[in-house]
Amino acid sequence: MKNLLIFLHGKGADQNDKQEFVTELANVYGADILSINAPLAHKQGFKWFNKIDGIVPQSEFSHSLNYVSEIVSKASKDYEKIIFVGHSQGGIIAISAALEFGADVAISLCGDVPQGVLIPQNNYKTKIFWVEGGKDEFLSSERKETYKFFEKNAYQLNYILSDQSSHNGLDLITIPELM
């Protein structure tokens, strides 16, 4: 049986974003690719949620999780392992969906845990890979450190600092060995 890699793009992008990187990941993990557009329109593409005064409304976050879960439930039946990968805003959706879905692996690329987001706490078997760009010009130091939530709450967290990567420079990220 094959694996399935689900890619969730960042704010302002679409399902075709980062295709070269996503294809390389899928090849490394022997996976088919399912890229999903976020459910909310953005001026240049799509987004997973809004922030109001820096806080994500839980209703929007839940809506995006349910949206991803419905698509993945239909597509994942014939796969041995499920790998969620999200870039930036898609990173926290990927981790949350993986935890809720009971997936094997979740990878956040240059993401953070925004205020107001409730992380599913019913699945601790999912391996989480938190990849931070050492030259990420977009996220503040405080936002970069939000991965510590997973350390404090006993999730299977693997923190990876990719020294030369910028927020959008995923071509410089070393692909983690997951399986």
N, C-alpha and C positions, 0 to 999 in steps of 0.2 A: 504494500500500500504506500501511496505517496503522502507527502506532507503538504499542508496549505499555509502559505504566508499571506496574511491580511495586512495591507498597507493603508494607513490613515494619514493623510497629508496634513500640513500645517495651515494656519489661517491665511486666507487669500489665495490659496493654491487649489488644485483639483487632483483628481485621481491619477492624472498623467505626470504629476510632479515627481521628480527624483527617480525616473524610470530606470536609468542606467544603474544606479545604486541598488534599487529594489530588485532588478533582474539579477545582479551579481549576488545579492543575499539569497535569492531563491535558488540560484544555481549551487551555492555553497551548501544549502540545507536540503537540496533535493526536493524542492517544493514548487507547486503551482502557485500562481499569484492571483489574488483577489484584491484589487484596489477599489476603495469606496469613496465616493464624493460625500462630503459632510452635508447634513440636511438644511443648513442655513445659508442663504445667499450672502456674499460679501462683494464689495465693489469690484474686485478683480478675480473672484472665484467663489470659494465656499469657506465656511467656518463651522466649528463644532459648537461654539457657545459665544455669548457676549460677556463682557465684564461691566458691571455697574458699580462705580466707585471702587474698582479694584476687586470686586467680589463676583464670583460666578453664581447666577441664580441656579439653585439645585434643580428646578423644574427643567431648565434648558439642558443641563448636564444629563439628567435622567432621560430626557427625550432622545439625546444623541446616543446614549448607551442602548436604549431600547431599539433604536433605528439600526445600529450596528448588529445587535443580537439577532434581530429578525433576519437580516441578510445572511449573517454567518450561519445561523441555524439551518437555513435552506441549502447553503453551499457546502457545508462541512461534513456531511454524512459519510462520504467515501474516502475520508482522509485519516491517516493514522495519528499524526501530530498536527496541532494547530499552533502557529506562531503569529502573534500580533506585533506589528511594528508601526510606530507612530512618530512623526516628526513634529517638533514644536508643540502646537496646541493638540495635535493628534496623538502626542505621546501619552498624555494622561488618559485620554479616551482609550488608547490601546491597552494600557496597564489595567484600567478599570474593567474594560470589556473582557480581557483575558482572565482576570480574577473572577468575574461574574460567570463567565462561560466555562471556567475550569480548564483553560488552555494550558499547554505545556510551558510556553515561553511568552514573555512580553518584553519588547525592546522600546525604550523611549530614547529618541535621538534629539538632543538639545531641547528638552522639555522641562516643565516644572509642575508643581502641585499648586494650582491657584487657590486662593482663599475661597471658602464656601463649598468646595468639592468634598463630597463624602465618598471615601474609598471603600469598595466592598471588602468586608472582613471575614468572608465565609470560605476563603480558599487560600491556603498557605502553601500548596504544592506548586503553584506557578512560579517558575524562575523568572525574576525580573532583572533585566540588564538596563542600567541607567547610564547612557553614554552622554557625557558632557563635552562640549567643544571648548578647548583651552583658550581659544581666541574668539569665543562667542561674544560678539559686540551687542547683541540684542537683549540678553537676559542679565539682570542685575546680579550682584554677588548673592544677595538674599534669596532671589528666585532660584539661582543655581543650587543653593543648599537645601532646597525643599525635599530632595531625595532622602534626607535624614529621617523623614516621617516613616519610611519603609524600614529603616534600620531599627528605629525605636519600637516599632510594632511587630517585630519578629518575622517579617516577610523574607523570602529567599532573595536577597538583593545582591547584585554584583555591580559595583560602581566602576565605570571605566572613564578615565580622563583621556581624551584624544587631543594631545597638546597642540597640534597644528590646525585643528578644525575650527572654522568659523561657524556661525549659526546655520548658514546655508551651504557650507563647504563639506558636504557629506563624503565627497570623494576621498577625503583624507582620513576618514574614520577607519580604524582597524576593525574588521569584522570579528565579533566575539565567537568563540567556539561554544556552541550551545548544547550539542547533543553528545 
